């Protein structure tokens, strides 16, 4: 009976932290709230990254060689991003702040990559660095 009560209590705590993250991250104070808020921020920029990537893929649809190079670069970047954020959060590995540190790293690197993809998609004709 005690075990069941413990699981129910944990479930309510997790559910309340998830709903808190959606309501107001500006006033997050507990580590659970901060972890949820940084996860939510990362998910938002990850969606922007996917949108920018799909836009560029669409622009390269007539250039199979460039499209394959983009896919290779994106796979390599994902590997780099994950390894870099694992390293960056390793100082707090196993601690309650590790998800927050990792999510913040993921968010920052994803924002930077999104900007790079947008620059590729918006380059002007005649720009020698333009992949299109």
C-alpha positions as CSV (number, residue, x, y, z in Angstrom):
1,X,0.0,0.0,0.0
2,X,2.8,2.4,0.8
3,X,4.5,1.7,-2.5
4,X,1.3,2.5,-4.4
5,X,1.0,5.8,-2.5
6,X,4.6,6.6,-3.3
7,X,4.0,6.1,-7.0
8,X,0.8,8.1,-7.0
9,X,2.7,11.0,-5.2
10,X,5.5,10.9,-7.8
11,X,2.9,10.9,-10.6
12,X,1.2,13.9,-9.2
13,X,4.5,15.7,-8.8
14,X,5.5,15.0,-12.4
15,X,2.1,16.0,-13.8
16,X,2.1,19.2,-11.9
17,X,5.6,20.1,-13.1
18,X,4.7,19.4,-16.7
19,X,1.6,21.7,-16.4
20,X,3.7,24.3,-14.7
21,X,6.2,24.4,-17.5
22,X,3.4,25.2,-20.0
23,X,2.0,27.9,-17.8
24,X,4.9,30.1,-16.7
25,X,8.6,29.4,-17.0
26,X,9.6,32.9,-16.0
27,X,8.8,32.1,-12.3
28,X,10.2,28.6,-12.2
29,X,12.1,28.0,-9.0
30,X,12.4,24.2,-8.4
31,X,14.9,22.1,-10.3
32,X,12.0,20.0,-11.7
33,X,10.4,23.2,-13.0
34,X,13.7,24.5,-14.5
35,X,14.3,21.1,-16.1
36,X,10.8,21.1,-17.7
37,X,11.2,24.7,-18.9
38,X,14.5,24.1,-20.5
39,X,13.2,21.0,-22.2
40,X,10.2,23.0,-23.5
41,X,12.6,25.7,-24.8
42,X,14.7,23.1,-26.6
43,X,11.7,21.4,-28.1
44,X,10.6,24.8,-29.5
45,X,13.9,25.5,-31.2
46,X,14.2,22.0,-32.4
47,X,10.9,22.5,-34.3
48,X,12.3,25.6,-35.9
49,X,15.4,23.7,-36.9
50,X,13.3,21.0,-38.5
51,X,11.3,23.7,-40.4
52,X,14.5,25.3,-41.6
53,X,16.0,22.0,-42.7
54,X,12.9,21.0,-44.6
55,X,12.9,24.4,-46.4
56,X,16.5,23.8,-47.5
57,X,15.7,20.2,-48.5
58,X,12.9,21.5,-50.7
59,X,15.2,24.0,-52.3
60,X,17.8,21.3,-53.0
61,X,15.3,18.8,-54.4
62,X,16.7,19.2,-57.9
63,X,20.3,18.8,-56.8
64,X,20.8,15.3,-55.6
65,X,24.5,15.8,-54.8
66,X,24.0,18.8,-52.6
67,X,21.0,17.3,-51.0
68,X,23.1,14.2,-50.0
69,X,25.8,16.5,-48.7
70,X,23.3,18.4,-46.6
71,X,22.0,15.1,-45.1
72,X,25.5,13.9,-44.3
73,X,26.3,17.3,-42.7
74,X,23.1,17.3,-40.7
75,X,23.7,13.7,-39.4
76,X,27.3,14.7,-38.4
77,X,26.0,17.9,-36.7
78,X,23.5,15.9,-34.7
79,X,26.3,13.6,-33.5
80,X,28.4,16.6,-32.6
81,X,25.6,18.4,-30.8
82,X,24.7,15.4,-28.7
83,X,28.4,14.7,-27.9
84,X,29.1,18.3,-27.1
85,X,26.1,18.6,-24.8
86,X,26.9,15.3,-23.1
87,X,30.4,16.7,-22.4
88,X,29.1,20.1,-21.3
89,X,26.7,18.5,-18.8
90,X,29.1,16.0,-17.5
91,X,30.2,18.2,-14.7
92,X,26.8,17.7,-13.1
93,X,26.3,14.1,-14.3
94,X,23.9,12.3,-12.1
95,X,22.7,15.4,-10.5
96,X,19.3,17.0,-10.6
97,X,20.6,19.9,-12.7
98,X,22.0,17.8,-15.5
99,X,18.8,17.9,-17.6
100,X,18.7,21.7,-17.4
101,X,22.4,22.1,-18.3
102,X,22.0,19.6,-21.2
103,X,18.8,21.1,-22.5
104,X,20.3,24.6,-22.4
105,X,23.3,23.4,-24.4
106,X,21.0,21.6,-26.9
107,X,18.9,24.8,-27.2
108,X,21.9,27.0,-27.9
109,X,23.6,24.7,-30.5
110,X,20.2,24.1,-32.2
111,X,19.6,27.8,-32.5
112,X,23.0,28.3,-34.1
113,X,22.4,25.5,-36.5
114,X,19.0,26.8,-37.4
115,X,20.5,30.2,-38.3
116,X,23.1,28.4,-40.5
117,X,20.4,26.5,-42.3
118,X,18.4,29.6,-42.8
119,X,21.4,31.4,-44.2
120,X,21.9,28.6,-46.7
121,X,18.2,28.8,-47.7
122,X,18.3,32.6,-48.2
123,X,21.6,33.0,-50.0
124,X,21.5,35.0,-53.2
125,X,22.2,33.7,-56.6
126,X,25.8,34.2,-57.5
127,X,27.1,33.8,-53.9
128,X,29.9,31.3,-54.2
129,X,29.2,29.9,-50.8
130,X,25.6,29.2,-51.7
131,X,24.9,25.5,-52.0
132,X,21.9,25.9,-54.2
